Amino acid sequence: MHYIYLLFAILMEVVATMALQASEQFTKLGYSAIVVVGYGVSFYFMTLTLKVMPVGIVYAIWSGVGIALIAGMGRVIFDQRLDLPAYLGIALILIGIVVIQLFSKTATHG
């Protein structure tokens, strides 16, 4: 169940971050409200995950997957293009998450 909480925390963080871009420096009230609520919900579900997983592992997964999703959505929604080194860096972050999940004894599996 903790992985479902973490997935929901990631998705809400992505929604909040995309709304942050759309809020135009908090000048658009609707998007600004989504930012505040989205991050609040994200942090709440992250705390549920922290009951069974170490904070370093949770944060690595939360931020790494969030980075990749936001970069992809930024490209699609806002036409924000990244260069090859940026994509390689994101790929290395995701590889790091896979290594943690497959080989680390501190990551909670199950």
N, C-alpha and C positions, 0 to 999 in steps of 0.2 A: 504493500500500500504506500510505503514511503516514496517509491519511485513515481507513483501517480501524483502524489503531492508535489514532488520536485518538478515533474513535467508541467503541472499546472502553474507552479511558481515561475517557471521559465516562460511559459506562454503569456502569462500576465505581465511579466517584465518586458517582453517583446512588444506587446500591445501598448504598454505605457511609454516605452521609448519611442515607438513610432508616433504616438500621439504627441510626445514632446517635440518632435520635429514639426509636426503639423500645427502645434499650438502657436508657432511664430513668436517665441519668447514670451509665452503666457499671455498673448494678446487676444487669443480666441478662447473664450470661456469654456465651451464644450470640450475641446481637446485638453484644456488645462485640467478640467475635472477628471477626465479619463486618466491623465498622468498621475494625479494624486491617488485616486482609487486603485488604479492598476498596480502601482508600486506598493500600496498598502496591502492589497490582497496577495501580491507576490511575496512580500516579506512574511506575511502570516503563514502561507503554505510552506515557505522555506523553514520557518521555525518548527513546523510539524515534522519536517524531514530531519531536522537537527536532533530530534529525540532519539534517532537510531543511527545516524551517520555523523562522522566528524565534520566540524565546520570547514576545514580546509578542503575536504573532498566535495562537500555540498557546494561550496562557493566555486570550486574549479569547474564543476559540471554546469552550475547555474550560469556563470559568466561565460564560459567557453561556448556552450550551445547557444546562449543568447547572442553572443558576438556573431556567430555564423548565421543565425536566423535573421538578425537585424541587417547584416551586410547584404544578404540575399534580398530581403524585403526592401531595403534602401535602393537597391538596383532596380527592382520592379516598380515600386511605387513612386520614388523620387528621382529616378534615373541618375543615381549616384554611382558612378563607375569607379571601381578600384583597379589598381595596377597589379601586375603579376606578383611583386613582392608582398603586397597586402594579402592576396589570395593564398600565397605560400605560407605566410604567417598564420592565417586562420586555419589552414590545413594542419599545420604543426600543433596548434592548440587542440584541434579535434583529435589528432593522433595521441596527444598527451592524455586526453580524457579516456580514450580507448585503452591505453596502457594501464592507466589507473584502474579501470573497471576489470580488465582481464587479469592483471598480475598483482595488484596491491592487496595485501591482507587487511588494510585499514578500511577499504571500501566494503560496505555492507551489501552482501548479495543475497537477495531473497525477499 
